[in-house]
C-alpha cells in the first residue's frame, strides 16, 4: 500500500471506494491534473465508432460492477490483450 507524504497532503484526494472495496473511502494522490488524459489511456477514449463505444453498446443492459467488469473484458478482447 502506498502512502502520501505530509508535504503532498494538499494534493490528496478522498473519495468513496468502489462497492467491492474493504474500506468505505479511499485516499490517493492526484495522478494527473483534472481533465487531463494520460498518454497510455488515450486509445481507450470514447470515440464515435471506436472500441469503447462498441463495448458500451454491448454492455448497455448491465449496471454497476457487472458492467465495469464486462466493459473491461470486452475492450481487452477487442484490443487483443
Secondary structure, 3 states (H helix, E strand, C coil): CCCCCHHHHHHEEEEECCCCCCCCEEEEECCCCCCCCCHHHHHHCCCCCCHHHHHHHHCCCCCHHHHHHHHHHHHHHHHCC
